[in-house]
Amino acid sequence: MSNNTPHIAIYLRVLYGGGAERVMVNLMQGFVQQGLNVDLVMNTVDGPYMKQLPPEVRIVGLKASRMLEGLPKLAGYLRQEKPTVLLSALHYNNEIALWAKRLSGTSTRVFLSEHNTLSIHSQNRRTDRLAPILSRLFYPWADGIVAVSRGVAKDVANVTNLPEQRIRTI
């Protein structure tokens, strides 16, 4: 890895076949085409999109079957590798990424990608009911937040009490 080339780490729990995961694969392909160093850090190395990853992407498996198991391992990865940027997608991954950065004590910048309207998503499953509370507590720690639509951006702003100017829409 070149010392002058930015090192981007992308954190996902697993590379299942959802839309957010597909977007992250597209981003990795674009980053590699631009000559950037890319690590894909996953709790579990698995998923149907694995075959679509460019061979230049380094895959880092944390061997963590549960979300919280990945937290200390991700913090250790950040301490050891010191990527320039950590990009995370999906709600609980985002909180884990923010906590890992805090625990690692590194200068890695953390950017979150939000693909869901948290206020609605939290009503779908009992396990997602904490999503608005956790995002309100921890999303302010992010160096940047990217939403996939204006609706998602407005929802993130409302749920987190962050100004809409802190949230970029793509």
Backbone torsions as a table, in degrees:
resi	resn	phi	psi	omega
1	MET	NA	129.6	179.4
2	SER	-72.3	138.2	180.0
3	ASN	-70.5	-22.8	-177.9
4	ASN	-89.4	-16.4	-177.1
5	THR	-88.9	129.7	178.1
6	PRO	-56.4	142.7	-179.6
7	HIS	-110.1	114.6	-178.0
8	ILE	-107.4	128.5	173.9
9	ALA	-111.2	136.9	176.9
10	ILE	-116.8	129.1	-177.5
11	TYR	-111.7	124.5	173.7
12	LEU	-138.7	152.5	177.3
13	ARG	-67.1	-47.0	-179.1
14	VAL	-158.5	162.8	-176.0
15	LEU	-101.5	58.6	177.3
16	TYR	-65.5	175.8	-172.9
17	GLY	-90.2	33.9	179.2
18	GLY	-86.2	172.5	-178.4
19	GLY	-65.3	-39.4	179.9
20	ALA	-64.3	-41.6	179.0
21	GLU	-64.7	-39.0	178.6
22	ARG	-62.5	-42.4	177.8
23	VAL	-60.5	-42.9	-179.4
24	MET	-65.6	-37.1	175.6
25	VAL	-62.8	-44.2	177.7
26	ASN	-60.1	-42.1	178.1
27	LEU	-62.2	-44.2	179.4
28	MET	-60.6	-41.3	178.2
29	GLN	-61.1	-43.2	178.7
30	GLY	-66.5	-41.5	178.7
31	PHE	-62.0	-43.5	179.9
32	VAL	-63.8	-41.4	178.6
33	GLN	-61.9	-28.9	177.9
34	GLN	-84.5	1.6	177.2
35	GLY	82.9	18.0	180.0
36	LEU	-86.1	151.4	174.3
37	ASN	-82.5	126.9	-175.4
38	VAL	-128.3	129.4	170.3
39	ASP	-112.4	136.6	170.0
40	LEU	-106.1	113.3	-178.2
41	VAL	-104.2	122.3	-176.7
42	MET	-131.8	146.0	173.2
43	ASN	-62.1	-45.3	179.2
44	THR	-130.1	124.7	-179.8
45	VAL	-81.0	97.0	-177.9
46	ASP	-168.6	160.7	173.7
47	GLY	132.6	154.6	-175.8
48	PRO	-67.1	-19.4	-179.7
49	TYR	-85.0	-2.7	-178.5
50	MET	-55.6	-37.9	-177.5
51	LYS	-69.0	-17.1	-177.8
52	GLN	-94.0	0.0	179.0
53	LEU	-75.2	138.3	174.1
54	PRO	-62.8	145.5	-179.3
55	PRO	-63.1	-19.6	179.7
56	GLU	-73.7	-17.1	179.8
57	VAL	-74.3	124.7	176.4
58	ARG	-84.9	126.8	-179.2
59	ILE	-98.0	126.4	179.9
60	VAL	-117.3	113.0	178.5
61	GLY	-95.0	125.6	-179.9
62	LEU	-85.6	-13.0	-179.0
63	LYS	53.5	54.1	-179.7
64	ALA	-127.1	109.5	-176.2
65	SER	-75.3	-21.9	179.3
66	ARG	-115.7	152.6	-176.8
67	MET	-55.5	-51.1	-175.6
68	LEU	-66.7	-26.5	175.1
69	GLU	-61.8	-29.8	-178.2
70	GLY	-74.2	-21.0	-174.8
71	LEU	-58.4	-57.3	-179.5
72	PRO	-65.4	-30.4	179.7
73	LYS	-71.2	-38.4	176.4
74	LEU	-67.5	-39.3	176.8
75	ALA	-61.4	-41.2	177.4
76	GLY	-64.0	-41.0	176.0
77	TYR	-59.2	-46.3	-179.1
78	LEU	-62.5	-41.1	178.1
79	ARG	-63.0	-42.6	-176.0
80	GLN	-76.2	-46.2	-172.0
81	GLU	-91.6	-28.0	-179.9
82	LYS	48.4	56.8	177.1
83	PRO	-63.1	154.2	178.0
84	THR	-64.2	-43.4	-174.9
85	VAL	-137.5	141.6	169.6
86	LEU	-116.0	121.1	178.5
87	LEU	-109.5	127.3	-178.6
88	SER	-123.0	149.0	176.8
89	ALA	-131.9	147.1	178.4
90	LEU	83.0	147.2	-165.4
91	HIS	-54.4	-63.4	-174.2
92	TYR	-68.1	-31.9	173.4
93	ASN	-57.9	-40.4	-178.0
94	ASN	-60.7	-44.7	178.9
95	GLU	-65.8	-40.3	178.2
96	ILE	-61.1	-43.7	179.8
97	ALA	-61.4	-42.7	-179.6
98	LEU	-65.5	-43.3	178.9
99	TRP	-67.5	-38.5	-179.9
100	ALA	-62.3	-41.4	178.3
101	LYS	-62.1	-45.0	-179.0
102	ARG	-62.9	-43.5	-179.5
103	LEU	-70.3	-29.8	-176.4
104	SER	-75.1	-26.9	-177.7
105	GLY	70.2	18.8	-178.8
106	THR	-92.5	170.3	177.8
107	SER	-93.5	7.8	178.1
108	THR	-54.1	132.8	177.0
109	ARG	-87.4	138.8	-177.4
110	VAL	-113.3	124.2	176.6
111	PHE	-117.6	134.0	-178.3
112	LEU	-104.9	142.8	174.4
113	SER	-117.1	118.3	-178.7
114	GLU	-107.4	127.0	-176.1
115	HIS	-112.8	-7.2	-175.6
116	ASN	-122.4	153.0	170.0
117	THR	-81.2	107.8	-172.6
118	LEU	-60.5	-36.6	-178.1
119	SER	-64.5	-34.8	178.5
120	ILE	-84.3	-43.2	-179.3
121	HIS	-56.3	-36.1	-177.1
122	SER	-69.4	-14.8	-179.9
123	GLN	-91.4	-10.1	-174.7
124	ASN	-75.9	-46.2	-177.2
125	ARG	-130.5	148.5	179.3
126	ARG	-58.1	-36.8	-178.0
127	THR	-69.7	-16.8	-178.9
128	ASP	-94.8	1.5	-177.0
129	ARG	-65.5	-23.0	179.4
130	LEU	-82.3	-10.5	-174.4
131	ALA	-52.9	-49.2	-180.0
132	PRO	-62.8	-39.3	-179.1
133	ILE	-66.4	-46.9	-179.0
134	LEU	-64.5	-40.8	179.7
135	SER	-67.6	-36.6	177.4
136	ARG	-63.1	-38.1	-179.1
137	LEU	-74.4	-39.9	-166.8
138	PHE	-112.1	-23.5	179.8
139	TYR	-59.6	-29.9	176.4
140	PRO	-60.4	-18.2	177.8
141	TRP	-74.2	-16.2	-174.7
142	ALA	-69.4	145.8	173.3
143	ASP	-75.5	-23.1	176.9
144	GLY	-166.9	152.1	178.0
145	ILE	-129.4	131.8	178.8
146	VAL	-118.5	130.4	177.3
147	ALA	-112.3	150.0	-175.9
148	VAL	-85.5	-5.0	176.8
149	SER	-158.5	165.2	176.8
150	ARG	-63.4	-37.6	179.3
151	GLY	-62.3	-44.1	178.1
152	VAL	-65.1	-41.3	179.9
153	ALA	-61.4	-45.5	178.9
154	LYS	-63.2	-40.3	179.5
155	ASP	-65.2	-44.2	178.2
156	VAL	-60.3	-43.5	179.0
157	ALA	-61.0	-44.6	-179.7
158	ASN	-65.7	-44.6	-177.1
159	VAL	-68.9	-39.6	-174.3
160	THR	-92.8	-11.4	-173.6
161	ASN	63.6	23.8	175.4
162	LEU	-88.6	148.3	175.3
163	PRO	-66.2	142.4	-178.4
164	GLU	-58.1	-25.2	-179.7
165	GLN	-65.1	-21.6	179.0
166	ARG	-79.1	-9.7	-174.5
167	ILE	-114.8	122.0	178.5
168	ARG	-94.3	142.9	178.6
169	THR	-110.2	134.6	175.5
170	ILE	-120.3	NA	NA
